Amino acid sequence: MRATVDFPTPISHLMRLRPDEAVMYMAPDVVAAQARRFIDGFDGLVTFAVKANPRPEVLEALVRAGVRAFDVASVAEMHMVRAACPAAVLHYNNPVRSLEEVALAAQMGVVSASVDDAHELEKLRPLLAASGGLTEVSVRLKLPVKGAVYDFGSKFGVGPDDAVALLRRVADMGFTPAMTFHPGTQCEEGAAWGAYIRACADVARRAGVTLARLNVGGGFPAQRVGDAPDLGALFALIRAEVDGAFGANPPALVCEPGRALVAEAFSLAARIKAFRADGSVFLNDGIYGGLAEWRDMPGMDRVQVIGPDGALRGGAMQGRVAYGPTCDSLDRLPDPLPLPRDAAEGDWVLFHGMGAYSLALATRFNGYGPEVPVVVAGLAT
C-alpha cells in the first residue's frame, strides 16, 4: 500500500495547520530514490538495517523501490518486515540471542545470521535444522580501525585470531560460511572498509575456508555538515578492495545501510517556544524526542527557520544554546544550534536529514516528541 501524500511540502503543512507540536515529515519518493542509488551502485545485495527507521511507510517505500532483504535485530523487527513484504529475506545480525528468539527466528524463515562467540554459534543449530542446511552464518570481525563517529567494536565482534577458529567451526557445523564487519556509524573514511576487507580475506585464508559472502556492514554516511558524502566513491573502493584482497574468486557482497537509506527522506519541524535573556532558546522538541541522536552525534548545520508568513528567515547565523521542552535539565543539545539572528518566538525550526534514528529513538517523555509522520511530496523549501 502506497502512503497517501498529505501535503506538497512541510511549509504548506505548517502554514495551513500551524502546529504547536513537533512534526516529522516524510517524503516516500526520497526513500525510493536513495534505495535505487544503492541498488544500482553497490555491487551486491542491498539490505536495509530496520533499526534505523522501522516506520511502516519506510519499509513499504523500500519494498516498492526493489529492496527485498532486511537486516533485523529482533523478532519484533521480523514481524514488521513480514507485514510490509511477506516474502522478504531476513538477515538476523544481532549477534546475541536467547534460545527462544532463535526458535522464533527459525519459524520466521531467517536465512542468515552473524556470530562473534562460540557459545552463540551453538545456539544457532535450530536455524540449520529449519533450513535444511542452507543457513548462512557470518563471523563478525572487529579491528581497532578509526574513521567513524563512533565504532561498534566495544560491544560486538571478535579479533582476527579468534575469528579464524570461529570461521572453521561455522564450516564444520555445516553452515554456509561468511564474514561480516561494521566500520562504525557515519563512516566517511574509505580506508576503514579497506582494512576490514583485507583482514577478512586473511582470516578466511588462515582458516582454510572459502567465504560464500562478505557483508561489508552499514556505516555508510549521510549528509550532516557540508557536502553530501560521495557514496559512489565508497562503492567503487569496496569493489576494488574485495577484488584485490580475494583475487579471482571473491565472495558475493552484501551491505546493510540504515542511515544512508533513510536520513534524507525526513525533516523535523520544531517550534521556538521562547528566548532567554542570555540568548538561549527553548524548542518544543529535544533529546527525548526527534533530536535524541544529537546526544551522541555531532550536530548538523542543515537547519532553516520558517517565519509566521512561511518565508525563510535570512539573518546572519548565530550559535545558541538550545533546550528541549521537558522538565529535565539534561534536555539540552550538546552543541550550539545555528539560528538566524532574526529568528523569533513562534517560528518553526526545520531540521533536514532527520530520517535515521529519530523516530526510532523518540519518546513521549513529558508529553513531547513527534509521532506519526506527515507524508509530503517533497522536502525542498
C-alpha positions as CSV (number, residue, x, y, z in Angstrom):
1,M,0.0,0.0,0.0
2,R,1.4,3.4,-1.0
3,A,1.5,6.0,1.7
4,T,-1.0,8.8,1.0
5,V,0.6,12.2,0.3
6,D,-0.9,14.7,2.8
7,F,0.8,17.9,1.7
8,P,3.1,19.1,-1.1
9,T,5.8,20.3,1.3
10,P,6.5,20.8,5.1
11,I,5.9,24.6,4.7
12,S,2.4,24.0,3.2
13,H,1.5,21.9,6.2
14,L,3.0,24.5,8.7
15,M,1.1,27.4,7.1
16,R,-2.2,25.5,6.9
17,L,-2.3,23.9,10.3
18,R,0.2,26.0,12.2
19,P,1.1,23.1,14.6
20,D,2.4,23.9,18.1
21,E,3.9,20.4,18.5
22,A,6.9,19.0,16.8
23,V,6.2,17.4,13.4
24,M,8.1,14.9,11.4
25,Y,7.7,15.0,7.6
26,M,8.5,12.1,5.3
27,A,8.9,12.0,1.5
28,P,8.5,8.4,0.3
29,D,9.9,9.2,-3.1
30,V,13.2,10.2,-1.5
31,V,13.4,6.9,0.3
32,A,12.8,5.1,-3.0
33,A,15.4,7.2,-4.9
34,Q,18.1,6.5,-2.3
35,A,17.3,2.8,-2.3
36,R,17.7,2.8,-6.1
37,R,21.0,4.6,-5.7
38,F,22.3,1.7,-3.6
39,I,20.8,-1.0,-5.7
40,D,22.2,0.5,-8.9
41,G,25.6,1.5,-7.4
42,F,26.6,-1.2,-4.9
43,D,27.9,-4.4,-6.5
44,G,26.0,-6.9,-4.3
45,L,22.8,-7.4,-2.3
46,V,21.4,-4.3,-0.5
47,T,19.6,-5.0,2.8
48,F,18.0,-2.3,5.0
49,A,19.0,-2.1,8.7
50,V,15.5,-1.8,10.1
51,K,16.7,-0.3,13.4
52,A,17.4,3.0,11.7
53,N,13.7,3.7,11.0
54,P,11.1,0.9,11.3
55,R,8.1,3.0,10.3
56,P,5.8,1.0,8.0
57,E,5.8,3.9,5.5
58,V,9.6,3.5,5.2
59,L,9.5,-0.3,4.8
60,E,6.8,0.0,2.2
61,A,8.7,2.6,0.2
62,L,11.8,0.4,0.2
63,V,9.9,-2.6,-1.0
64,R,8.4,-0.6,-3.8
65,A,11.9,0.5,-4.8
66,G,13.1,-3.1,-5.0
67,V,14.6,-3.8,-1.6
68,R,13.7,-7.4,-0.7
69,A,16.3,-8.2,2.1
70,F,16.3,-6.7,5.6
71,D,18.8,-6.7,8.5
72,V,16.7,-7.4,11.6
73,A,17.8,-7.3,15.2
74,S,14.8,-8.7,16.9
75,V,11.7,-10.9,16.4
76,A,9.6,-7.7,16.5
77,E,11.5,-6.3,13.5
78,M,11.0,-9.6,11.7
79,H,7.2,-9.2,12.1
80,M,7.4,-5.5,10.9
81,V,9.2,-6.6,7.7
82,R,6.9,-9.5,7.0
83,A,3.9,-7.1,7.3
84,A,5.5,-4.9,4.5
85,C,6.8,-7.8,2.4
86,P,5.7,-11.3,3.3
87,A,8.4,-12.8,1.0
88,A,11.3,-10.7,2.4
89,V,14.7,-12.2,3.1
90,L,15.6,-11.9,6.7
91,H,19.2,-11.4,7.9
92,Y,19.4,-11.8,11.7
93,N,22.6,-9.9,12.5
94,N,22.2,-9.1,16.2
95,P,25.0,-11.4,17.5
96,V,23.4,-12.2,20.9
97,R,20.1,-14.0,21.0
98,S,18.1,-16.0,23.5
99,L,17.2,-19.6,22.7
100,E,13.6,-18.5,22.4
101,E,14.5,-15.8,19.9
102,V,16.4,-18.4,17.8
103,A,13.5,-20.7,17.8
104,L,11.1,-17.9,16.6
105,A,13.7,-16.8,14.0
106,A,13.7,-20.4,12.6
107,Q,9.9,-20.2,12.4
108,M,10.1,-16.8,10.6
109,G,12.5,-18.3,7.9
110,V,15.7,-16.4,8.8
111,V,18.3,-17.3,6.2
112,S,21.4,-15.5,7.5
113,A,22.8,-14.7,11.0
114,S,26.0,-13.3,12.4
115,V,28.1,-14.5,15.4
116,D,31.1,-13.4,17.4
117,D,31.2,-16.1,20.0
118,A,31.4,-19.9,20.0
119,H,28.5,-20.3,22.5
120,E,26.3,-18.1,20.4
121,L,27.1,-20.2,17.4
122,E,25.9,-23.3,19.2
123,K,22.6,-21.6,19.8
124,L,22.0,-21.3,16.0
125,R,21.6,-25.1,15.4
126,P,17.8,-24.7,15.1
127,L,18.3,-22.4,12.2
128,L,20.4,-25.0,10.4
129,A,17.8,-27.7,11.0
130,A,14.9,-25.5,9.9
131,S,16.7,-24.5,6.6
132,G,17.8,-28.0,5.7
133,G,21.4,-26.9,6.0
134,L,21.1,-23.7,3.9
135,T,21.6,-21.1,6.6
136,E,24.4,-18.6,6.2
137,V,26.4,-17.7,9.3
138,S,28.8,-14.7,9.2
139,V,31.6,-14.4,11.7
140,R,31.7,-10.8,12.8
141,L,35.2,-9.3,12.8
142,K,36.4,-6.3,14.8
143,L,39.5,-4.2,14.3
144,P,41.0,-1.1,16.0
145,V,40.1,1.0,12.9
146,K,39.2,4.7,13.1
147,G,37.1,6.7,10.7
148,A,33.6,6.7,12.1
149,V,31.8,9.0,14.6
150,Y,31.7,6.0,16.9
151,D,32.6,2.3,16.4
152,F,30.7,-0.8,17.4
153,G,33.8,-2.8,18.3
154,S,33.5,-2.3,22.1
155,K,30.3,-4.4,22.1
156,F,30.4,-6.7,19.1
157,G,32.9,-8.6,17.0
158,V,35.9,-10.9,17.5
159,G,39.5,-10.3,16.8
160,P,41.3,-11.9,13.8
161,D,42.9,-14.9,15.6
162,D,39.6,-15.9,17.3
163,A,37.8,-15.3,14.0
164,V,39.9,-18.0,12.4
165,A,38.8,-20.6,14.8
166,L,35.2,-19.5,14.8
167,L,35.0,-19.5,11.0
168,R,36.4,-23.0,10.9
169,R,33.7,-24.1,13.4
170,V,31.0,-22.4,11.3
171,A,32.0,-24.5,8.3
172,D,32.5,-27.7,10.3
173,M,28.9,-27.4,11.6
174,G,27.5,-27.3,8.1
175,F,26.5,-23.6,7.9
176,T,27.3,-21.6,4.8
177,P,30.4,-19.7,5.9
178,A,30.6,-15.9,5.5
179,M,32.1,-12.9,7.3
180,T,30.9,-9.5,8.3
181,F,32.0,-6.3,9.9
182,H,30.7,-2.9,10.7
183,P,33.2,0.0,10.2
184,G,31.2,2.3,12.6
185,T,28.4,4.7,12.3
186,Q,28.6,7.7,9.9
187,C,31.9,6.4,8.5
188,E,33.3,8.6,5.7
189,E,36.8,7.0,5.6
190,G,37.1,4.5,2.8
191,A,40.3,3.2,4.5
192,A,38.2,1.6,7.2
193,W,36.4,-0.6,4.7
194,G,39.7,-1.4,3.0
195,A,41.3,-2.5,6.3
196,Y,38.4,-4.7,7.2
197,I,38.1,-6.3,3.8
198,R,41.8,-7.2,3.7
199,A,41.6,-8.6,7.2
200,C,38.6,-10.8,6.3
201,A,40.5,-12.2,3.4
202,D,43.4,-13.0,5.6
203,V,41.1,-14.7,8.2
204,A,39.5,-16.9,5.6
205,R,42.9,-17.9,4.2
206,R,44.2,-18.8,7.6
207,A,41.0,-20.8,8.4
208,G,41.2,-22.6,5.1
209,V,37.6,-21.6,4.4
210,T,36.1,-20.2,1.2
211,L,33.7,-17.4,2.0
212,A,30.3,-17.6,0.3
213,R,29.6,-14.0,1.0
214,L,31.2,-10.9,2.7
215,N,28.9,-8.5,4.4
216,V,30.6,-5.1,4.4
217,G,28.1,-3.8,7.0
218,G,26.4,-0.5,7.4
219,G,28.1,2.7,8.4
220,F,27.5,4.5,5.1
221,P,27.3,8.2,5.8
222,A,24.5,10.6,5.3
223,Q,24.9,14.4,4.9
224,R,25.1,16.2,8.2
225,V,27.6,19.1,7.7
226,G,28.9,20.4,4.4
227,D,28.6,18.5,1.1
228,A,26.8,15.2,0.7
229,P,29.1,12.1,1.0
230,D,30.3,10.5,-2.2
231,L,28.6,7.1,-1.9
232,G,29.7,6.2,-5.4
233,A,33.3,6.5,-4.5
234,L,32.8,4.2,-1.5
235,F,31.0,1.6,-3.6
236,A,33.9,1.7,-6.1
237,L,36.5,1.4,-3.3
238,I,34.8,-1.6,-1.7
239,R,34.7,-3.4,-5.1
240,A,38.4,-2.7,-5.7
241,E,39.4,-3.7,-2.2
242,V,37.5,-7.0,-2.5
243,D,39.0,-7.8,-5.9
244,G,42.5,-7.0,-4.6
245,A,42.1,-9.0,-1.4
246,F,40.4,-12.1,-2.7
247,G,41.7,-12.4,-6.2
248,A,39.9,-14.3,-9.0
249,N,37.2,-15.8,-6.8
250,P,35.8,-13.1,-4.5
251,P,32.8,-13.7,-2.3
252,A,29.5,-12.3,-3.1
253,L,28.8,-9.0,-1.4
254,V,26.1,-7.7,0.8
255,C,25.6,-4.4,2.6
256,E,23.2,-3.3,5.3
257,P,22.8,0.5,5.2
258,G,20.3,2.2,7.6
259,R,21.2,5.8,8.0
260,A,22.2,6.4,4.4
261,L,19.0,5.0,3.0
262,V,16.5,7.0,5.1
263,A,18.2,10.1,6.5
264,E,17.4,12.4,3.6
265,A,13.7,11.4,3.4
266,F,12.7,13.1,6.7
267,S,12.7,16.6,8.0
268,L,11.7,17.7,11.6
269,A,9.8,20.9,12.4
270,A,10.2,22.1,15.9
271,R,8.7,25.4,17.1
272,I,10.6,28.1,19.1
273,K,8.8,28.4,22.5
274,A,11.0,31.1,24.0
275,F,14.2,33.0,24.0
276,R,16.0,33.8,27.3
277,A,18.0,37.0,28.1
278,D,21.3,35.0,27.8
279,G,20.5,34.2,24.2
280,S,19.5,30.6,24.8
281,V,16.4,29.2,23.0
282,F,13.7,26.7,24.1
283,L,12.2,24.4,21.4
284,N,9.2,22.1,21.6
285,D,11.4,19.1,20.8
286,G,14.7,17.9,22.2
287,I,16.9,14.9,23.1
288,Y,13.9,12.9,24.4
289,G,12.2,13.4,21.0
290,G,13.2,13.6,17.4
291,L,16.6,15.1,18.3
292,A,17.6,12.1,20.5
293,E,20.6,11.1,18.4
294,W,22.2,14.6,18.9
295,R,23.3,13.4,22.3
296,D,25.8,11.0,20.6
297,M,26.5,12.6,17.2
298,P,27.9,16.0,16.3
299,G,25.1,18.4,15.5
300,M,24.1,19.3,11.9
301,D,24.2,22.7,10.1
302,R,21.2,21.7,7.9
303,V,18.8,24.0,9.7
304,Q,16.3,26.5,8.4
305,V,13.9,28.8,10.2
306,I,10.4,29.5,8.9
307,G,8.6,32.7,10.0
308,P,4.8,33.1,10.5
309,D,4.3,34.1,6.9
310,G,6.0,31.0,5.6
311,A,9.2,32.8,4.5
312,L,12.7,31.7,5.4
313,R,14.5,33.8,8.0
314,G,17.6,35.2,6.4
315,G,19.6,36.8,9.1
316,A,23.2,36.0,9.9
317,M,23.6,32.7,11.7
318,Q,24.3,32.7,15.4
319,G,25.0,29.6,17.5
320,R,22.7,29.4,20.5
321,V,22.3,27.1,23.5
322,A,19.2,25.1,22.7
323,Y,17.0,23.4,25.3
324,G,14.2,20.9,24.7
325,P,10.7,21.3,26.2
326,T,10.8,18.7,29.0
327,C,11.3,19.4,32.7
328,D,14.6,17.5,32.7
329,S,17.7,19.8,32.8
330,L,19.6,17.2,30.7
331,D,17.3,18.1,27.8
332,R,19.8,20.3,26.0
333,L,21.5,19.9,22.7
334,P,25.2,19.3,23.3
335,D,26.4,21.7,20.6
336,P,25.2,25.3,19.9
337,L,22.3,25.4,17.4
338,P,22.9,27.7,14.4
339,L,19.9,30.0,14.0
340,P,19.4,33.3,12.1
341,R,19.7,36.4,14.3
342,D,16.2,37.4,13.2
343,A,14.6,34.1,14.5
344,A,11.6,34.9,16.8
345,E,9.4,33.1,19.2
346,G,6.7,31.1,17.4
347,D,9.0,30.4,14.3
348,W,9.5,26.9,13.2
349,V,13.0,25.4,13.0
350,L,13.2,22.9,10.2
351,F,15.9,20.2,10.6
352,H,16.7,18.4,7.4
353,G,18.2,14.9,7.0
354,M,16.4,13.5,10.1
355,G,15.2,10.1,8.9
356,A,17.7,8.0,10.8
357,Y,17.3,7.0,14.4
358,S,14.9,10.0,15.1
359,L,11.5,8.4,15.3
360,A,13.2,5.1,16.3
361,L,14.6,6.7,19.5
362,A,11.9,9.3,20.2
363,T,9.9,9.0,23.4
364,R,6.8,10.9,24.6
365,F,8.5,12.0,27.9
366,N,6.5,14.8,29.5
367,G,4.1,14.5,26.5
368,Y,6.5,15.9,23.9
369,G,8.0,14.4,20.8
370,P,6.9,13.7,17.2
371,E,4.7,10.8,16.4
372,V,3.2,9.6,13.1
373,P,5.0,11.4,10.3
374,V,3.2,13.7,7.9
375,V,3.7,12.4,4.3
376,V,4.7,15.1,1.8
377,A,5.5,15.0,-1.9
378,G,8.9,16.7,-1.3
379,L,11.0,18.3,1.4
380,A,12.5,21.2,-0.5
381,T,11.7,24.7,0.8
